[in-house]
Amino acid sequence: MVRASIRLLAFVAILSSAWPALALKCPEPPEAARRDITNDLRIALGGLWKLRIAELDNKTEVVPRSIYERTTAPEKLYFAELSTSVFCGLLNDAKEMPEREKIDKYMIFQSKLADQLSRTASSGNAETKQQNEKKK
């Protein structure tokens, strides 16, 4: 999942440098996404797209952990795609924002989300490993 996000980020970076007038095309939200989580993400990310690029780049957590932790194991597979879809939609709704800025913010968000989910997965794996060692 993280590798796919990184590949997508690299692809968007290449396209955005080659065609500065390229419009941001958002992925569709996954069908398996729960409505309550989608709505909560919309609210949580509502102010994030308004941040300046430097402020967004300084964030370590772009999606509230409280929302991520409410998802079940199978839903976590869809979480990055859902978060990306919601954030991208919010950027596209910002009619006054130049396309280049939308693409820059989208790329930063993708990178930060991949880092955040990678850290969460790593810490979860470490906790599971510790619990398994205690059982032995």
N, C-alpha and C positions, 0 to 999 in steps of 0.2 A: 504494500500500500504506500509506504514512504517512497520506495523507488519509483512507483508510478507518478507520484506527486512531483518528484524531482525531475523526471523526464518531461512531464507536462510543463513545469516551470522553465526548463531549458528550451523547450519548443516555443513557448510564448516569448521568451527572451529573444530568440533568433528572429521570430516573426516581427516582433515589435521594433527591433533595430533595423530590419530590412524594409518594413513598410510602416512608417510612423503614423500614417493616417488609418491604419487598421483598427476596426472597431472591436471592442471586447465582446466575444461570443461566450455566453455562459453555458455551463453544462446543466442538463436537466436534473432536478433533484431525484434521488433514487426512489423507486416506487415503494420500497419497504420502509421508508422513513415515517416515523410516527408524527402525527400532526402537532402534538404538544411540544415535542422537541424542536420541530421546525419553527413553530411560533416563538418559542423561547430563544432560539438562535437569532431569529429576526430582531427581537427586542435587544438581545445582548450585543449584536453586531451593529445595531442601528446607529450608534455614535462613533463606531470605529472607523467607518469610511470617511468621516468628516475630519479625522486627524490629519495633520500635515505629514508628509512622507517621513520626515526625520522622527516624529513622534511614534508613528506606526513601526518604524524600523527599530526603535528602542524597546518595544514591548516584548516581553518574554512569553506571555500567555495571551493569545489572540481570541481563544474560545474559553469561556469560563469552565473550569474543571467541574463545577457542580452539574453542568449539563452533560458533559462527557461521562461522568460517573453514573448517571441515571440510565445509560444505555446498556442493553444486554450484550453479551459477547457477540452474537451474530450481527447486532446493529452497529457495533463498532466498525465493522467492515465498510459500512455506508457513511460513517460519520464525517470523514474527510471530504467525501464527495458532496454531502449535504451542506457542510459548512462552506465549502467553496461555492456551491450554487447560490446559497443565500447571500454571501458577501458580494459575489459578482452581480447578482440582481440589484442589490442596494447601490452598487457603483453605477450600473446602467441607468438607474432611476435618477441619478444626479445629473440632470440635464445641463447645469451650469459648469460642470467639471470637464476640462479638456480631455480628449481620448487618451493622450499620452500619459496624463496623470492617473487616469483610471487603470491603464495597463501597468504602470509602475506600482501603484498600490496593490493591485491584484497579484503581481509577482512577489512583492514583499509579504503579503498575506499568505500566499502559498508556501513560501519558504519558512515563515514563522510557524505555520500550522504543522508542517512536516516535522520541524524541530520539536514542537510541543508534543505531538503525538508519539514521536520516537522516544522522547524522554519518559513519557507516561508508560509506554510499552516496556521500556527498559526497567523502570522502577517496579512495574508489575511483575516482570519476569524474575527480578531479584527477590521480591517478596515471596513469590511462589516457590522459588528455589530454597529460601530459608525455611519456609513452612515444611517442605518435603524433607529437608535435612533434620528438622526437629522430630519428625515422625519416625525416623530411623532409629 
